Amino acid sequence: MGYHTELGGCGRCMKYTLFLVNFIIFIGGLLITALAVWALVDKVNYVTELTNNNMLTGTVYVMLVGGILTAFIAFLGCFGAAREIRCMLFTYFVAVLLLFIAILLAGIFGYVYREKFIDTFGQQMQNSLRLYREKPEYTEAWDFVQSRLHCCGVRGWRDWSGYFNEVPISCCRLMTDGRPIACNRYADSINQYNSYTEGCLQQTQMFLQKHAAILGGAGIAVAFVMLLGMILAISLFRIIR
């Protein structure tokens, strides 16, 4: 099995580096799992109600499974490196390679179809907006999203005027004491000082664009760590006899 093989200085360096890399990946997997659980409990259900689409919920479940899988694979790498088990190192290499390919394909798919996703979400949000007063779950979802994202309607506050004579109170800005301004009494009194005028779809896009550099940097860092882990694992696999 290759237990406790005597390694040279280079081999020991690779062994400890691989262990450290996988320990970091293990922590990252746990953080992804925690983030997915938090999103499912606190955020995603409201957005799912607005879009009438389970795509986002499905994406978060994929994150949840991916986080658990990542933590498990990292554990294999840590254990295989610490105990110098060749079969476990090779299994780790194959698992990371498959995970790397899956993440790469998911990123390409998301980039290619990003406009289609946005258009679909926008249309579904428009459909749920029409039922704001008819279904309590839509009322709660819209109020939550608008107050949290500081937005109003799908593409702007005028989306509400097509169906109602006023905007919801959740579109109104808050005063210093935390109470909302009564901006929804008259439709012609709405302005950028007493209400949120940006659409919720646009606010979501702006948030993603604002954090694109962070997300891109994180993606590059993850790819680098995964590649480093694969190189170290296969190198250590070849050294151990």
Secondary structure, DSSP 8 states (H G I E B T S, - for coil): --TT----HHHHHHHHHHHHHHHHHHHHHHHHHHHHHHHHHHTHHHHHHHHT-SHHHHHHHHHHHHHHHHHHHHHHHHHHHHHT-HHHHHHHHHHHHHHHHHHHHHHHHHHHTHHHHHHHHHHHHHHHHHTTTT-HHHHHHHHHHHHHHT--SSSBTHHHHTT-SS--GGGB-B-TTS-B--TTS-GGG--TTTB--B-HHHHHHHHHHHTHHHHHHHHHHHHHHHHHHHHHHHHHHHH--
